[in-house]
Amino acid sequence: MKDALYPWQQIAWQQWQQLRARLPHAILFHGPEGIGKTAFAETCAQALLCETPMADGHACGSCVACGWFSQYSHPDYRRVRPEALEEDDADGDEEGESKKSKSTKAPSKDIRIEQVRALGDFINVSTHRSGLRVILLHPAEALNTASANSLLKMLEEPPPQTVFLLITHSLDRLLPTILSRCRKFALAMPDRQQALQWLQEQKVKDAEGWLAEHGGAPLAALDASQDDSREAMDDLLRQLAQPGIDTALRTAERLQKTPVSALVAWQQRWLYDVLSVKLSGTIRYYPRYGKELGALAARVDTTALLQAIKSVGERRAIAEHPLAPRLFVEDMLLDYAKLFS
């Protein structure tokens, strides 16, 4: 269905049609987070399963297969993703809320080996509709070592009539052996003007600011504009603009309920802007803090700044599971303050 695609995905759809002429058994969609890769891959999956596709390759949206697909009940389709994403879909559902209330165990953010092994029975029986069998797995970087190795065995000896569609935000977080078994399909960041127009059509206030703060990714900008994170982000940015030991500790205390991963990402973008101002005089993420970024760029040593960017990158890799969130944020902000002391 054409309306399932975002405006910036039309060229990618034409490239997909060319790929379908000689369809590989495994395709890895990759690109920046927040540009609609999952929606694109699901559109591809529905088109592969549709029994009366349109001339341009889109699913018809009205056949029995499309009806099943829209309900995620197609017998020849499986979607594999972390439990945490399943929990997000269950929000607002009474049965889902009841299940969550009975369990204190946090939903896994990994794709577990049991989920991959469960595909064994699915791929080793005949298809129900005598067509293709499609498996959508995302995000692929959520595979842990055990589940990645289990998937690799399937990719090395793919069953007939089976297509794996994988999605990743980061190619370098996947096993080289998995990368080598997949055809890579790049989905690019949309043109800034096109992304800005789309956000304005979604009635996003200060669309330009939100888009800049999320590196040009329109879906990430839309999501951020609809949650309550702006106040926390502004609190952090004010501290980064006026670094100090005392303010770092007070800011960490105020922000202790904010997801650590978000705080690290905001600081990482801020540091990139400081470096960009220092080297080229340009700002990508936080143009409304141009004066403050310029002042900081003049104060900091380039080598120390590069080391700080490397350090915050390492922090981001473990930010989802910090042992002591408040201490983690305190340490991050104190290290930042020392850059300018």
C-alpha positions in Angstrom: 0.0 0.0 0.0 1.5 3.3 -1.1 0.4 5.3 1.9 2.4 3.0 4.1 5.6 4.7 2.9 7.0 8.0 4.0 7.5 10.7 1.3 11.3 10.3 1.4 11.1 6.5 0.7 9.9 6.6 -2.9 13.3 6.2 -4.4 14.2 3.4 -2.0 11.0 1.6 -3.1 12.1 1.7 -6.7 15.4 0.2 -5.6 13.5 -2.5 -3.8 11.6 -3.4 -6.9 14.9 -3.9 -8.7 16.1 -6.1 -5.9 12.9 -8.2 -6.0 13.7 -9.3 -9.5 16.5 -11.5 -8.0 15.4 -11.7 -4.4 18.1 -12.8 -2.0 17.2 -15.0 1.0 18.3 -12.3 3.6 18.2 -8.6 3.3 19.6 -6.2 5.9 18.0 -2.7 6.0 20.3 -0.2 7.6 20.4 3.5 8.2 20.1 6.1 10.9 17.6 5.7 13.7 14.3 7.5 13.3 13.8 7.5 9.5 11.2 4.8 9.2 13.2 1.6 8.4 10.8 -0.7 10.2 7.8 0.8 8.4 9.6 0.3 5.1 10.6 -3.3 5.8 7.0 -4.1 6.9 5.7 -2.6 3.6 8.2 -4.9 1.8 7.1 -7.9 3.8 3.4 -7.3 3.1 4.1 -6.8 -0.6 6.0 -10.2 -0.7 3.0 -11.9 0.9 0.2 -10.1 -1.0 -1.7 -12.5 -3.4 -2.7 -9.7 -5.8 0.0 -7.1 -5.8 -0.3 -3.9 -7.7 1.7 -3.0 -10.9 4.1 -0.9 -8.9 4.9 -3.7 -6.5 2.8 -2.5 -3.6 0.4 -4.8 -1.7 -3.2 -4.5 -2.7 -4.4 -4.1 0.9 -7.6 -5.9 0.2 -6.8 -9.6 -0.4 -7.0 -12.3 2.3 -3.2 -12.2 2.8 -3.2 -8.4 3.3 -6.1 -8.7 5.8 -4.1 -11.3 7.8 -0.9 -9.2 7.6 -2.6 -6.1 9.0 -3.6 -8.1 12.1 -0.1 -9.7 12.4 -1.8 -13.1 11.9 -0.5 -14.2 8.5 0.5 -17.9 8.8 3.6 -17.4 6.7 4.9 -14.3 8.5 6.8 -14.0 11.7 8.0 -10.8 13.5 10.9 -11.3 15.9 11.8 -8.4 18.3 12.7 -7.8 22.0 10.1 -8.3 24.6 10.4 -4.7 25.5 9.0 -3.7 22.2 6.1 -6.2 22.6 5.4 -4.6 26.0 5.2 -1.1 24.4 2.5 -2.4 22.0 0.6 -3.8 24.9 0.3 -0.4 26.6 -3.3 0.4 27.1 -4.4 -3.2 26.5 -6.2 -4.6 29.6 -4.8 -8.1 29.2 -1.3 -6.7 28.7 -1.6 -4.5 31.8 -2.8 -7.5 33.8 0.2 -9.6 32.7 2.6 -6.8 33.6 1.1 -6.4 37.0 1.7 -10.0 37.8 5.4 -10.0 36.9 8.1 -7.8 38.4 10.6 -9.0 35.9 11.6 -6.2 33.4 11.0 -7.2 29.8 14.1 -8.1 27.9 15.7 -5.7 25.6 17.5 -8.5 23.8 16.3 -10.9 21.1 16.7 -14.1 23.1 17.9 -17.5 21.7 14.5 -19.0 22.5 12.8 -16.6 20.1 15.2 -17.5 17.3 15.0 -21.2 18.0 11.2 -20.9 17.8 11.6 -20.2 14.1 12.8 -23.7 13.5 9.3 -25.3 13.3 8.1 -22.3 11.2 10.7 -22.6 8.5 10.8 -26.4 8.3 7.1 -26.9 7.2 5.4 -26.1 4.0 4.0 -22.6 3.6 0.2 -22.3 4.2 -0.5 -20.2 1.0 2.0 -21.9 -1.3 4.0 -18.7 -1.6 6.9 -17.1 0.3 7.6 -17.3 4.0 8.8 -14.0 5.5 10.6 -13.3 8.8 11.1 -9.7 10.0 13.7 -9.3 12.7 14.5 -5.9 14.4 16.6 -4.4 15.6 19.3 -6.8 14.7 21.7 -5.3 17.1 19.4 -6.6 19.9 20.6 -10.1 19.1 22.9 -11.4 21.9 25.8 -13.8 21.2 23.7 -17.0 21.6 20.7 -15.8 19.5 23.0 -14.3 16.8 24.8 -17.7 16.4 21.5 -19.5 16.2 20.2 -17.1 13.5 23.5 -17.5 11.6 22.9 -21.3 11.2 19.6 -20.5 9.5 21.2 -17.9 7.3 24.0 -20.3 6.3 21.5 -23.0 5.2 18.4 -21.0 4.2 15.2 -23.1 3.6 13.5 -22.6 0.2 10.8 -19.9 -0.2 12.0 -18.1 2.9 13.1 -14.5 3.1 14.7 -12.9 6.2 14.3 -9.1 6.5 16.6 -7.7 9.2 16.8 -4.1 10.4 19.7 -2.4 12.1 20.6 1.2 13.2 24.3 0.2 13.4 26.1 -2.2 11.1 29.2 -2.2 13.3 27.2 -3.8 16.2 26.5 -7.0 14.2 28.6 -10.1 13.8 30.7 -10.0 10.5 29.4 -13.4 9.7 25.8 -12.2 9.8 26.7 -9.2 7.7 28.3 -11.5 5.1 25.1 -13.6 4.8 22.8 -10.7 4.0 22.3 -8.3 1.1 22.6 -4.8 2.5 19.9 -2.3 1.7 20.7 1.3 2.7 18.0 3.7 3.7 19.2 7.2 3.8 18.4 10.2 5.9 15.7 12.3 4.2 16.4 15.6 2.7 16.1 18.3 5.3 13.4 20.3 3.6 11.3 17.2 2.9 11.6 16.1 6.5 10.7 19.6 7.8 7.7 19.8 5.6 6.5 16.4 6.8 6.9 17.4 10.4 4.9 20.6 9.8 2.2 18.5 8.2 2.1 16.6 11.5 1.4 19.9 13.3 4.7 19.8 15.2 5.5 23.2 16.8 9.1 24.3 16.3 9.6 21.6 13.8 12.9 23.1 12.7 14.3 22.9 16.2 13.1 19.4 16.9 14.6 18.2 13.6 18.0 19.8 14.3 18.1 18.3 17.8 17.6 14.8 16.4 20.1 15.0 13.6 17.6 15.3 10.8 15.7 12.2 11.7 12.0 13.1 11.3 10.4 10.2 13.2 12.8 10.7 16.1 11.9 14.4 16.1 8.2 13.6 16.0 8.4 11.2 18.9 10.4 13.6 21.0 8.0 16.4 20.4 5.1 14.3 21.7 6.7 13.2 25.0 7.7 15.2 28.0 11.5 15.1 27.5 12.0 18.7 26.4 12.1 20.1 30.0 14.7 17.5 31.1 16.8 18.1 27.9 16.8 21.9 28.4 17.8 21.4 32.1 20.8 19.3 30.9 21.7 21.7 28.1 21.8 24.7 30.5 24.3 22.8 32.7 26.4 21.9 29.6 26.3 25.5 28.6 27.6 26.7 32.0 29.7 23.8 33.2 30.7 23.6 36.9 31.2 21.0 39.6 28.4 22.1 41.9 25.9 22.6 39.1 26.8 19.1 37.7 25.9 17.4 41.0 22.7 19.4 41.3 21.7 18.6 37.7 22.4 14.9 38.2 20.1 14.9 41.2 17.3 16.7 39.3 17.6 14.4 36.3 17.9 11.1 38.2 14.5 9.9 36.9 15.3 10.7 33.2 16.5 7.7 31.2 20.3 7.6 31.3 20.5 6.7 27.6 18.7 9.9 26.7 21.0 12.0 28.8 24.1 10.5 27.3 22.7 10.9 23.8 22.0 14.6 24.4 25.5 15.2 25.8 27.0 13.3 22.9 25.3 15.6 20.4 26.4 18.7 22.4 30.0 17.6 22.3 29.8 17.0 18.5 28.5 20.6 18.2 31.3 22.0 20.3 33.8 20.2 18.1 32.0 21.3 14.9 32.1 24.9 16.0 35.8 24.7 16.9 36.8 23.1 13.6 34.4 24.6 11.1 32.1 27.2 12.8 29.0 25.1 12.1 26.3 23.8 14.4 24.2 20.7 13.7 22.1 19.8 16.7 21.6 22.8 18.9 21.7 26.1 16.9 19.7 27.9 19.6 22.8 27.6 21.8 25.1 29.1 19.2 26.6 31.7 21.5 27.3 29.3 24.4 28.7 26.6 22.0 31.1 29.2 20.5 32.3 30.3 23.9 33.0 26.7 25.0 34.7 25.9 21.7 37.2 28.7 22.3 38.0 27.4 25.8 38.6 23.7 25.2 41.6 21.8 23.9 40.9 19.9 20.7 42.7 16.7 21.9 40.8 16.7 25.2 37.5 17.3 23.4 38.1 14.3 21.1 38.9 12.2 24.1 35.6 13.4 25.8 33.7 12.4 22.7 35.3 9.0 22.7 34.5 8.6 26.4 30.8 9.5 26.0 30.5 7.0 23.1 31.8 4.3 25.5 29.2 5.5 28.1 26.4 5.3 25.6 27.2 1.6 24.9 26.4 0.8 28.6 23.8 3.5 29.3 20.9 1.1 29.0 22.0 -0.8 32.0 23.9 1.4 34.5 24.4 -0.1 37.9 23.8 3.2 39.7 22.0 5.7 37.3 22.6 8.8 39.5 26.3 8.1 40.0 26.6 7.3 36.3 25.2 10.7 35.4 27.2 12.5 38.1 30.4 11.0 36.8 29.5 11.9 33.2 28.8 15.6 34.1 31.8 15.9 36.3 34.1 14.7 33.6 32.5 17.2 31.3 33.0 20.0 33.7 36.7 19.2 34.0 37.1 19.8 30.3 36.6 23.6 30.9 38.1 24.0 34.4 
